[in-house]
């Protein structure tokens, strides 16, 4: 009888230990920035600080290929490549950036490898992580510099930033939801696309996404609902309670 009880307790202990081995879904946001004629591939991620991240940048049309492998995730989750040029000449055209990290001792130290073993999801393959990011750079022929309208005043910058924060919050909070027509209504109000590398509001959106990721462990669900929920005190009705989770929830429309 004693042996049976001990065996049961051991099995129960094993089950508890197993349930406490948490897995993490990979979260990563990629953008590019043109600064002083150089292109930087930047990102925000929930990968452990100190993770080595490489960037392969290429363009078949421009016959271009370059790498930046000495990049590491910082404490705030950000990382950046070195500045890319074509032998000192600013890049233009269509490009593909591949953000890659290898899960081996040649790229990561032992502590980082243990943490990376808990990650899964889109982009995670056997022994590596690979995320592709496509973008375009339009050259301003009159000045010889890249033109992305960053000098243009952005009347709706705060609205776009708040929208993207709220959007990211719904991806992290199962009880929150954004209606499918909300982004279209925001774009009608702004007068243009608010996301994507060609939008002048892309930086504002990226900032909102970044702030949301930073708030992941700081009560983002309650913060988002208080600011952007149906009775929000900042931009109300951006989000509602999830109708797939709560039949009698609080629902609203922007």
C-alpha atoms as an extended CHARMM CRD file, in Angstrom:
* protein
*
       254  EXT
         1         1  UNK       CA              0.0000000000        0.0000000000        0.0000000000  PROA      1               0.0000000000
         2         2  UNK       CA              2.8260000000        2.3600000000        0.9300000000  PROA      2               0.0000000000
         3         3  UNK       CA              4.5820000000        1.6150000000       -2.3530000000  PROA      3               0.0000000000
         4         4  UNK       CA              1.4080000000        2.3980000000       -4.3270000000  PROA      4               0.0000000000
         5         5  UNK       CA              0.9340000000        5.7360000000       -2.5350000000  PROA      5               0.0000000000
         6         6  UNK       CA              4.5700000000        6.7130000000       -3.1160000000  PROA      6               0.0000000000
         7         7  UNK       CA              4.2660000000        5.7930000000       -6.7990000000  PROA      7               0.0000000000
         8         8  UNK       CA              1.1160000000        7.9100000000       -7.0820000000  PROA      8               0.0000000000
         9         9  UNK       CA              2.7750000000       10.8710000000       -5.3830000000  PROA      9               0.0000000000
        10        10  UNK       CA              5.8000000000       10.5560000000       -7.6560000000  PROA      10              0.0000000000
        11        11  UNK       CA              3.5540000000       10.4920000000      -10.7380000000  PROA      11              0.0000000000
        12        12  UNK       CA              1.6650000000       13.5240000000       -9.4510000000  PROA      12              0.0000000000
        13        13  UNK       CA              4.9400000000       15.3520000000       -8.8120000000  PROA      13              0.0000000000
        14        14  UNK       CA              6.1140000000       14.5700000000      -12.3430000000  PROA      14              0.0000000000
        15        15  UNK       CA              2.8520000000       15.9260000000      -13.7200000000  PROA      15              0.0000000000
        16        16  UNK       CA              3.2220000000       19.1610000000      -11.7310000000  PROA      16              0.0000000000
        17        17  UNK       CA              6.7910000000       19.5920000000      -12.9230000000  PROA      17              0.0000000000
        18        18  UNK       CA              5.7010000000       19.0100000000      -16.5110000000  PROA      18              0.0000000000
        19        19  UNK       CA              2.9110000000       21.5560000000      -16.2540000000  PROA      19              0.0000000000
        20        20  UNK       CA              5.3780000000       24.1700000000      -15.0440000000  PROA      20              0.0000000000
        21        21  UNK       CA              7.6850000000       23.8630000000      -18.0590000000  PROA      21              0.0000000000
        22        22  UNK       CA              6.3530000000       26.8480000000      -19.9730000000  PROA      22              0.0000000000
        23        23  UNK       CA              6.6330000000       27.3420000000      -23.7090000000  PROA      23              0.0000000000
        24        24  UNK       CA              6.8220000000       30.7360000000      -25.4010000000  PROA      24              0.0000000000
        25        25  UNK       CA              5.3040000000       31.7270000000      -28.7220000000  PROA      25              0.0000000000
        26        26  UNK       CA              7.7800000000       33.6940000000      -30.7960000000  PROA      26              0.0000000000
        27        27  UNK       CA              6.8210000000       37.3450000000      -31.1750000000  PROA      27              0.0000000000
        28        28  UNK       CA              8.8150000000       39.5420000000      -33.5350000000  PROA      28              0.0000000000
        29        29  UNK       CA              8.1320000000       42.7790000000      -35.4050000000  PROA      29              0.0000000000
        30        30  UNK       CA             10.4530000000       43.8360000000      -38.2460000000  PROA      30              0.0000000000
        31        31  UNK       CA             10.9200000000       47.2560000000      -39.8610000000  PROA      31              0.0000000000
        32        32  UNK       CA             13.5390000000       49.0840000000      -41.9040000000  PROA      32              0.0000000000
        33        33  UNK       CA             14.9320000000       52.5600000000      -41.3940000000  PROA      33              0.0000000000
        34        34  UNK       CA             16.8660000000       54.7500000000      -43.8080000000  PROA      34              0.0000000000
        35        35  UNK       CA             19.3650000000       56.9840000000      -42.0230000000  PROA      35              0.0000000000
        36        36  UNK       CA             22.1740000000       58.9860000000      -43.6680000000  PROA      36              0.0000000000
        37        37  UNK       CA             21.9780000000       56.8810000000      -46.8180000000  PROA      37              0.0000000000
        38        38  UNK       CA             22.1900000000       53.5800000000      -44.9430000000  PROA      38              0.0000000000
        39        39  UNK       CA             19.4360000000       50.9740000000      -44.4920000000  PROA      39              0.0000000000
        40        40  UNK       CA             19.0490000000       49.4380000000      -41.0460000000  PROA      40              0.0000000000
        41        41  UNK       CA             16.8880000000       46.3750000000      -40.4090000000  PROA      41              0.0000000000
        42        42  UNK       CA             15.3990000000       46.7150000000      -36.9310000000  PROA      42              0.0000000000
        43        43  UNK       CA             13.0900000000       44.6640000000      -34.7890000000  PROA      43              0.0000000000
        44        44  UNK       CA             11.3660000000       44.1280000000      -31.4620000000  PROA      44              0.0000000000
        45        45  UNK       CA             11.0570000000       40.5840000000      -30.1270000000  PROA      45              0.0000000000
        46        46  UNK       CA             10.4230000000       38.5330000000      -27.0210000000  PROA      46              0.0000000000
        47        47  UNK       CA             13.5670000000       36.4670000000      -27.6270000000  PROA      47              0.0000000000
        48        48  UNK       CA             15.8990000000       36.4640000000      -24.5990000000  PROA      48              0.0000000000
        49        49  UNK       CA             18.2590000000       39.4430000000      -24.2590000000  PROA      49              0.0000000000
        50        50  UNK       CA             21.6670000000       38.4440000000      -25.5710000000  PROA      50              0.0000000000
        51        51  UNK       CA             20.3100000000       36.2720000000      -28.3970000000  PROA      51              0.0000000000
        52        52  UNK       CA             22.4750000000       36.6180000000      -31.5030000000  PROA      52              0.0000000000
        53        53  UNK       CA             20.4380000000       37.6130000000      -34.5610000000  PROA      53              0.0000000000
        54        54  UNK       CA             21.6720000000       37.7560000000      -38.1440000000  PROA      54              0.0000000000
        55        55  UNK       CA             20.3020000000       39.6430000000      -41.1360000000  PROA      55              0.0000000000
        56        56  UNK       CA             20.6660000000       38.6060000000      -44.7870000000  PROA      56              0.0000000000
        57        57  UNK       CA             19.6700000000       41.3820000000      -47.1980000000  PROA      57              0.0000000000
        58        58  UNK       CA             19.2660000000       40.6630000000      -50.9090000000  PROA      58              0.0000000000
        59        59  UNK       CA             17.7120000000       41.8640000000      -54.1590000000  PROA      59              0.0000000000
        60        60  UNK       CA             17.7770000000       39.8750000000      -57.3950000000  PROA      60              0.0000000000
        61        61  UNK       CA             16.8300000000       42.9000000000      -59.4900000000  PROA      61              0.0000000000
        62        62  UNK       CA             19.5780000000       45.0200000000      -57.9770000000  PROA      62              0.0000000000
        63        63  UNK       CA             22.0720000000       42.1130000000      -57.9220000000  PROA      63              0.0000000000
        64        64  UNK       CA             22.6960000000       42.7840000000      -54.2630000000  PROA      64              0.0000000000
        65        65  UNK       CA             23.5300000000       40.5310000000      -51.3290000000  PROA      65              0.0000000000
        66        66  UNK       CA             24.9480000000       41.4550000000      -47.9250000000  PROA      66              0.0000000000
        67        67  UNK       CA             24.9510000000       40.1890000000      -44.3510000000  PROA      67              0.0000000000
        68        68  UNK       CA             25.0310000000       41.6090000000      -40.8450000000  PROA      68              0.0000000000
        69        69  UNK       CA             25.5780000000       38.8650000000      -38.2870000000  PROA      69              0.0000000000
        70        70  UNK       CA             26.9950000000       40.6310000000      -35.2280000000  PROA      70              0.0000000000
        71        71  UNK       CA             23.6440000000       41.7590000000      -33.8030000000  PROA      71              0.0000000000
        72        72  UNK       CA             22.2270000000       40.9460000000      -30.3720000000  PROA      72              0.0000000000
        73        73  UNK       CA             18.8310000000       41.3830000000      -28.7090000000  PROA      73              0.0000000000
        74        74  UNK       CA             18.9940000000       44.1440000000      -26.1090000000  PROA      74              0.0000000000
        75        75  UNK       CA             17.3190000000       44.1980000000      -22.6830000000  PROA      75              0.0000000000
        76        76  UNK       CA             14.2930000000       46.0570000000      -24.0890000000  PROA      76              0.0000000000
        77        77  UNK       CA             13.8050000000       43.4000000000      -26.8000000000  PROA      77              0.0000000000
        78        78  UNK       CA             15.1440000000       45.5380000000      -29.6480000000  PROA      78              0.0000000000
        79        79  UNK       CA             17.8590000000       44.7100000000      -32.1530000000  PROA      79              0.0000000000
        80        80  UNK       CA             19.3470000000       46.3780000000      -35.2190000000  PROA      80              0.0000000000
        81        81  UNK       CA             21.5790000000       45.4190000000      -38.1030000000  PROA      81              0.0000000000
        82        82  UNK       CA             24.5740000000       47.3640000000      -39.2940000000  PROA      82              0.0000000000
        83        83  UNK       CA             23.8450000000       49.9730000000      -41.9740000000  PROA      83              0.0000000000
        84        84  UNK       CA             23.5700000000       48.5570000000      -45.5000000000  PROA      84              0.0000000000
        85        85  UNK       CA             24.7540000000       50.3740000000      -48.6420000000  PROA      85              0.0000000000
        86        86  UNK       CA             25.9300000000       49.3020000000      -52.1010000000  PROA      86              0.0000000000
        87        87  UNK       CA             29.6390000000       50.1010000000      -51.8480000000  PROA      87              0.0000000000
        88        88  UNK       CA             28.7940000000       53.3970000000      -50.1930000000  PROA      88              0.0000000000
        89        89  UNK       CA             25.8990000000       54.2060000000      -52.5370000000  PROA      89              0.0000000000
        90        90  UNK       CA             22.3770000000       54.3940000000      -50.9610000000  PROA      90              0.0000000000
        91        91  UNK       CA             20.1380000000       51.4430000000      -51.7800000000  PROA      91              0.0000000000
        92        92  UNK       CA             16.9830000000       51.6940000000      -53.8820000000  PROA      92              0.0000000000
        93        93  UNK       CA             14.5380000000       49.1410000000      -55.2490000000  PROA      93              0.0000000000
        94        94  UNK       CA             12.8840000000       46.0330000000      -53.8230000000  PROA      94              0.0000000000
        95        95  UNK       CA             14.6530000000       44.0310000000      -51.1220000000  PROA      95              0.0000000000
        96        96  UNK       CA             14.1820000000       40.9380000000      -49.0120000000  PROA      96              0.0000000000
        97        97  UNK       CA             15.5690000000       40.7690000000      -45.4970000000  PROA      97              0.0000000000
        98        98  UNK       CA             15.8490000000       37.4280000000      -43.7380000000  PROA      98              0.0000000000
        99        99  UNK       CA             16.1820000000       37.6190000000      -39.9680000000  PROA      99              0.0000000000
       100       100  UNK       CA             17.8540000000       34.4630000000      -38.7680000000  PROA      100             0.0000000000
       101       101  UNK       CA             19.2480000000       32.9650000000      -35.5950000000  PROA      101             0.0000000000
       102       102  UNK       CA             20.7710000000       29.5200000000      -35.1890000000  PROA      102             0.0000000000
       103       103  UNK       CA             20.0180000000       27.4690000000      -32.0920000000  PROA      103             0.0000000000
       104       104  UNK       CA             23.5000000000       26.0570000000      -31.6200000000  PROA      104             0.0000000000
       105       105  UNK       CA             26.6100000000       26.6350000000      -29.5620000000  PROA      105             0.0000000000
       106       106  UNK       CA             28.3920000000       28.4240000000      -32.3960000000  PROA      106             0.0000000000
       107       107  UNK       CA             25.8350000000       31.2440000000      -32.2630000000  PROA      107             0.0000000000
       108       108  UNK       CA             24.4710000000       31.2110000000      -28.6990000000  PROA      108             0.0000000000
       109       109  UNK       CA             25.9070000000       30.6350000000      -25.2340000000  PROA      109             0.0000000000
       110       110  UNK       CA             24.5740000000       27.8230000000      -23.0200000000  PROA      110             0.0000000000
       111       111  UNK       CA             22.1980000000       30.0170000000      -20.9950000000  PROA      111             0.0000000000
       112       112  UNK       CA             20.6160000000       31.4840000000      -24.1240000000  PROA      112             0.0000000000
       113       113  UNK       CA             20.2730000000       28.0300000000      -25.7110000000  PROA      113             0.0000000000
       114       114  UNK       CA             18.3250000000       26.7590000000      -22.6810000000  PROA      114             0.0000000000
       115       115  UNK       CA             15.9210000000       29.6850000000      -22.9540000000  PROA      115             0.0000000000
       116       116  UNK       CA             15.5520000000       29.3860000000      -26.7360000000  PROA      116             0.0000000000
       117       117  UNK       CA             14.5770000000       25.7150000000      -26.3730000000  PROA      117             0.0000000000
       118       118  UNK       CA             11.2440000000       26.8960000000      -24.8900000000  PROA      118             0.0000000000
       119       119  UNK       CA             10.2270000000       28.8900000000      -27.9790000000  PROA      119             0.0000000000
       120       120  UNK       CA              7.9300000000       27.6870000000      -30.7330000000  PROA      120             0.0000000000
       121       121  UNK       CA              5.5910000000       29.0440000000      -33.3770000000  PROA      121             0.0000000000
       122       122  UNK       CA              5.8360000000       30.6310000000      -36.8130000000  PROA      122             0.0000000000
       123       123  UNK       CA              9.4240000000       30.9980000000      -38.0260000000  PROA      123             0.0000000000
       124       124  UNK       CA             10.8830000000       28.3850000000      -35.6790000000  PROA      124             0.0000000000
       125       125  UNK       CA             12.3270000000       25.4330000000      -37.5670000000  PROA      125             0.0000000000
       126       126  UNK       CA             14.6720000000       22.6310000000      -36.6290000000  PROA      126             0.0000000000
       127       127  UNK       CA             17.7700000000       24.2820000000      -35.2440000000  PROA      127             0.0000000000
       128       128  UNK       CA             17.0000000000       27.8160000000      -36.4010000000  PROA      128             0.0000000000
       129       129  UNK       CA             14.6050000000       30.7540000000      -36.5760000000  PROA      129             0.0000000000
       130       130  UNK       CA             13.9420000000       32.4090000000      -39.9430000000  PROA      130             0.0000000000
       131       131  UNK       CA             11.6370000000       35.3700000000      -40.6230000000  PROA      131             0.0000000000
       132       132  UNK       CA             11.3700000000       37.0730000000      -44.0390000000  PROA      132             0.0000000000
       133       133  UNK       CA             10.6150000000       40.7840000000      -44.4780000000  PROA      133             0.0000000000
       134       134  UNK       CA             10.0830000000       42.3750000000      -47.9190000000  PROA      134             0.0000000000
       135       135  UNK       CA             10.2610000000       46.1080000000      -48.4930000000  PROA      135             0.0000000000
       136       136  UNK       CA             10.9310000000       48.7950000000      -51.0990000000  PROA      136             0.0000000000
       137       137  UNK       CA             13.0990000000       51.9030000000      -51.0840000000  PROA      137             0.0000000000
       138       138  UNK       CA             12.3050000000       54.7450000000      -53.4730000000  PROA      138             0.0000000000
       139       139  UNK       CA             15.2110000000       56.9800000000      -54.3800000000  PROA      139             0.0000000000
       140       140  UNK       CA             14.6620000000       60.7200000000      -54.6250000000  PROA      140             0.0000000000
       141       141  UNK       CA             16.5990000000       61.5000000000      -57.8140000000  PROA      141             0.0000000000
       142       142  UNK       CA             16.5540000000       65.2390000000      -57.2470000000  PROA      142             0.0000000000
       143       143  UNK       CA             18.4110000000       65.1060000000      -53.9620000000  PROA      143             0.0000000000
       144       144  UNK       CA             20.1920000000       61.7580000000      -54.1480000000  PROA      144             0.0000000000
       145       145  UNK       CA             18.6590000000       60.6290000000      -50.8590000000  PROA      145             0.0000000000
       146       146  UNK       CA             15.8670000000       58.2320000000      -49.9370000000  PROA      146             0.0000000000
       147       147  UNK       CA             12.4330000000       59.7850000000      -49.7340000000  PROA      147             0.0000000000
       148       148  UNK       CA              9.9670000000       58.2240000000      -47.3190000000  PROA      148             0.0000000000
       149       149  UNK       CA              8.0290000000       61.3420000000      -46.3440000000  PROA      149             0.0000000000
       150       150  UNK       CA              9.4190000000       61.2550000000      -42.7980000000  PROA      150             0.0000000000
       151       151  UNK       CA              9.7430000000       65.0450000000      -42.8000000000  PROA      151             0.0000000000
       152       152  UNK       CA              6.0270000000       65.4530000000      -43.4090000000  PROA      152             0.0000000000
       153       153  UNK       CA              3.9970000000       66.4290000000      -40.3340000000  PROA      153             0.0000000000
       154       154  UNK       CA              1.7540000000       63.5810000000      -39.2400000000  PROA      154             0.0000000000
       155       155  UNK       CA             -1.5640000000       64.9480000000      -38.0510000000  PROA      155             0.0000000000
       156       156  UNK       CA             -2.8930000000       61.5540000000      -36.9270000000  PROA      156             0.0000000000
       157       157  UNK       CA              0.3200000000       60.0720000000      -35.5250000000  PROA      157             0.0000000000
       158       158  UNK       CA             -1.0930000000       59.5950000000      -32.0080000000  PROA      158             0.0000000000
       159       159  UNK       CA             -4.2480000000       57.9150000000      -33.3440000000  PROA      159             0.0000000000
       160       160  UNK       CA             -2.2370000000       55.4510000000      -35.4510000000  PROA      160             0.0000000000
       161       161  UNK       CA              0.0970000000       54.6670000000      -32.5610000000  PROA      161             0.0000000000
       162       162  UNK       CA             -2.8530000000       53.9820000000      -30.2680000000  PROA      162             0.0000000000
       163       163  UNK       CA             -4.5680000000       51.8440000000      -32.9140000000  PROA      163             0.0000000000
       164       164  UNK       CA             -1.4960000000       49.6540000000      -33.3850000000  PROA      164             0.0000000000
       165       165  UNK       CA             -1.0460000000       49.3190000000      -29.6160000000  PROA      165             0.0000000000
       166       166  UNK       CA             -4.6800000000       48.2100000000      -29.3210000000  PROA      166             0.0000000000
       167       167  UNK       CA             -4.3050000000       45.8210000000      -32.2620000000  PROA      167             0.0000000000
       168       168  UNK       CA             -1.2620000000       44.1690000000      -30.6820000000  PROA      168             0.0000000000
       169       169  UNK       CA             -3.0930000000       43.9450000000      -27.3510000000  PROA      169             0.0000000000
       170       170  UNK       CA             -5.8760000000       41.8860000000      -28.9520000000  PROA      170             0.0000000000
       171       171  UNK       CA             -3.2390000000       39.4090000000      -30.1510000000  PROA      171             0.0000000000
       172       172  UNK       CA             -1.8940000000       39.0490000000      -26.6170000000  PROA      172             0.0000000000
       173       173  UNK       CA             -5.1720000000       39.1550000000      -24.6720000000  PROA      173             0.0000000000
       174       174  UNK       CA             -7.6420000000       36.3700000000      -25.4440000000  PROA      174             0.0000000000
       175       175  UNK       CA            -10.5890000000       38.2430000000      -23.9430000000  PROA      175             0.0000000000
       176       176  UNK       CA            -10.1240000000       41.3090000000      -26.1650000000  PROA      176             0.0000000000
       177       177  UNK       CA            -11.1080000000       41.6960000000      -29.8110000000  PROA      177             0.0000000000
       178       178  UNK       CA            -10.9320000000       44.2980000000      -32.5830000000  PROA      178             0.0000000000
       179       179  UNK       CA            -13.6620000000       44.3990000000      -35.1970000000  PROA      179             0.0000000000
       180       180  UNK       CA            -12.5300000000       43.6170000000      -38.7410000000  PROA      180             0.0000000000
       181       181  UNK       CA            -13.7320000000       47.0000000000      -40.0280000000  PROA      181             0.0000000000
       182       182  UNK       CA            -11.9000000000       49.1250000000      -37.4430000000  PROA      182             0.0000000000
       183       183  UNK       CA             -8.6640000000       49.5190000000      -39.4070000000  PROA      183             0.0000000000
       184       184  UNK       CA            -10.5660000000       50.5790000000      -42.5300000000  PROA      184             0.0000000000
       185       185  UNK       CA            -12.3950000000       53.2380000000      -40.5280000000  PROA      185             0.0000000000
       186       186  UNK       CA             -9.1330000000       54.5200000000      -39.0490000000  PROA      186             0.0000000000
       187       187  UNK       CA             -7.6070000000       54.6920000000      -42.5420000000  PROA      187             0.0000000000
       188       188  UNK       CA            -10.6490000000       56.6230000000      -43.7970000000  PROA      188             0.0000000000
       189       189  UNK       CA            -10.1790000000       59.0720000000      -40.9430000000  PROA      189             0.0000000000
       190       190  UNK       CA             -6.4410000000       59.4030000000      -41.5920000000  PROA      190             0.0000000000
       191       191  UNK       CA             -6.8610000000       59.4840000000      -45.3790000000  PROA      191             0.0000000000
       192       192  UNK       CA             -4.3000000000       56.8090000000      -46.2470000000  PROA      192             0.0000000000
       193       193  UNK       CA             -2.8460000000       53.4240000000      -45.3390000000  PROA      193             0.0000000000
       194       194  UNK       CA             -1.4720000000       53.4060000000      -41.8030000000  PROA      194             0.0000000000
       195       195  UNK       CA              0.7160000000       50.2890000000      -41.9340000000  PROA      195             0.0000000000
       196       196  UNK       CA              3.4490000000       48.9650000000      -44.1930000000  PROA      196             0.0000000000
       197       197  UNK       CA              6.8760000000       50.2930000000      -45.2010000000  PROA      197             0.0000000000
       198       198  UNK       CA              5.4500000000       52.7290000000      -47.7660000000  PROA      198             0.0000000000
       199       199  UNK       CA              3.0990000000       54.4390000000      -45.3050000000  PROA      199             0.0000000000
       200       200  UNK       CA              4.3710000000       57.6480000000      -43.6810000000  PROA      200             0.0000000000
       201       201  UNK       CA              2.5950000000       56.4160000000      -40.5480000000  PROA      201             0.0000000000
       202       202  UNK       CA              4.5690000000       53.1790000000      -40.3970000000  PROA      202             0.0000000000
       203       203  UNK       CA              6.9440000000       54.4830000000      -37.7220000000  PROA      203             0.0000000000
       204       204  UNK       CA              4.0180000000       55.5870000000      -35.5530000000  PROA      204             0.0000000000
       205       205  UNK       CA              2.4350000000       52.1530000000      -35.8930000000  PROA      205             0.0000000000
       206       206  UNK       CA              5.7050000000       50.4160000000      -35.0690000000  PROA      206             0.0000000000
       207       207  UNK       CA              6.0290000000       52.5500000000      -31.9550000000  PROA      207             0.0000000000
       208       208  UNK       CA              2.5650000000       51.4610000000      -30.8190000000  PROA      208             0.0000000000
       209       209  UNK       CA              3.4140000000       47.7880000000      -31.4150000000  PROA      209             0.0000000000
       210       210  UNK       CA              6.6960000000       48.1960000000      -29.5440000000  PROA      210             0.0000000000
       211       211  UNK       CA              5.0090000000       49.8120000000      -26.5360000000  PROA      211             0.0000000000
       212       212  UNK       CA              2.4760000000       46.9860000000      -26.4530000000  PROA      212             0.0000000000
       213       213  UNK       CA              5.1940000000       44.3390000000      -26.4070000000  PROA      213             0.0000000000
       214       214  UNK       CA              6.9580000000       46.1780000000      -23.5840000000  PROA      214             0.0000000000
       215       215  UNK       CA              3.6960000000       46.1620000000      -21.5970000000  PROA      215             0.0000000000
       216       216  UNK       CA              3.1820000000       42.4120000000      -22.0390000000  PROA      216             0.0000000000
       217       217  UNK       CA              4.1800000000       41.7180000000      -18.4350000000  PROA      217             0.0000000000
       218       218  UNK       CA              2.8330000000       45.0140000000      -17.0920000000  PROA      218             0.0000000000
       219       219  UNK       CA             -0.8850000000       44.3400000000      -17.2930000000  PROA      219             0.0000000000
       220       220  UNK       CA             -1.3790000000       45.1260000000      -20.9710000000  PROA      220             0.0000000000
       221       221  UNK       CA             -4.8870000000       43.6260000000      -21.0730000000  PROA      221             0.0000000000
       222       222  UNK       CA             -6.2760000000       45.8830000000      -18.3550000000  PROA      222             0.0000000000
       223       223  UNK       CA             -4.3360000000       48.8830000000      -19.6860000000  PROA      223             0.0000000000
       224       224  UNK       CA             -5.6430000000       48.3990000000      -23.2180000000  PROA      224             0.0000000000
       225       225  UNK       CA             -9.2310000000       47.9790000000      -22.0490000000  PROA      225             0.0000000000
       226       226  UNK       CA             -9.0380000000       51.0750000000      -19.8350000000  PROA      226             0.0000000000
       227       227  UNK       CA             -7.6520000000       53.2140000000      -22.6770000000  PROA      227             0.0000000000
       228       228  UNK       CA             -9.2250000000       51.7430000000      -25.8150000000  PROA      228             0.0000000000
       229       229  UNK       CA            -12.1800000000       49.6410000000      -24.6870000000  PROA      229             0.0000000000
       230       230  UNK       CA            -15.8360000000       50.5040000000      -25.2810000000  PROA      230             0.0000000000
       231       231  UNK       CA            -15.6710000000       53.1310000000      -22.5090000000  PROA      231             0.0000000000
       232       232  UNK       CA            -11.9730000000       53.9060000000      -22.9000000000  PROA      232             0.0000000000
       233       233  UNK       CA            -10.5220000000       57.1450000000      -21.6150000000  PROA      233             0.0000000000
       234       234  UNK       CA             -8.1070000000       57.6760000000      -24.5340000000  PROA      234             0.0000000000
       235       235  UNK       CA             -9.5430000000       56.3690000000      -27.8240000000  PROA      235             0.0000000000
       236       236  UNK       CA            -12.7850000000       54.5760000000      -26.9580000000  PROA      236             0.0000000000
       237       237  UNK       CA            -14.2490000000       51.7220000000      -29.0330000000  PROA      237             0.0000000000
       238       238  UNK       CA            -11.0200000000       50.6270000000      -30.7120000000  PROA      238             0.0000000000
       239       239  UNK       CA            -11.4830000000       47.2510000000      -29.0330000000  PROA      239             0.0000000000
       240       240  UNK       CA            -14.2940000000       45.2770000000      -27.4630000000  PROA      240             0.0000000000
       241       241  UNK       CA            -14.5970000000       42.1210000000      -25.4300000000  PROA      241             0.0000000000
       242       242  UNK       CA            -14.0980000000       38.9690000000      -27.4730000000  PROA      242             0.0000000000
       243       243  UNK       CA            -17.4960000000       37.7260000000      -28.7270000000  PROA      243             0.0000000000
       244       244  UNK       CA            -16.0010000000       34.2590000000      -29.2230000000  PROA      244             0.0000000000
       245       245  UNK       CA            -15.1260000000       34.1170000000      -25.5210000000  PROA      245             0.0000000000
       246       246  UNK       CA            -17.9910000000       36.0590000000      -23.9490000000  PROA      246             0.0000000000
       247       247  UNK       CA            -21.4940000000       35.7730000000      -25.3500000000  PROA      247             0.0000000000
       248       248  UNK       CA            -22.7620000000       38.5050000000      -23.0480000000  PROA      248             0.0000000000
       249       249  UNK       CA            -19.6380000000       40.6530000000      -23.2120000000  PROA      249             0.0000000000
       250       250  UNK       CA            -19.3210000000       44.3840000000      -23.7700000000  PROA      250             0.0000000000
       251       251  UNK       CA            -19.3710000000       45.0060000000      -27.5230000000  PROA      251             0.0000000000
       252       252  UNK       CA            -19.0040000000       48.2290000000      -29.4800000000  PROA      252             0.0000000000
       253       253  UNK       CA            -18.0700000000       49.6970000000      -32.8820000000  PROA      253             0.0000000000
       254       254  UNK       CA            -15.5570000000       52.4350000000      -33.7190000000  PROA      254             0.0000000000
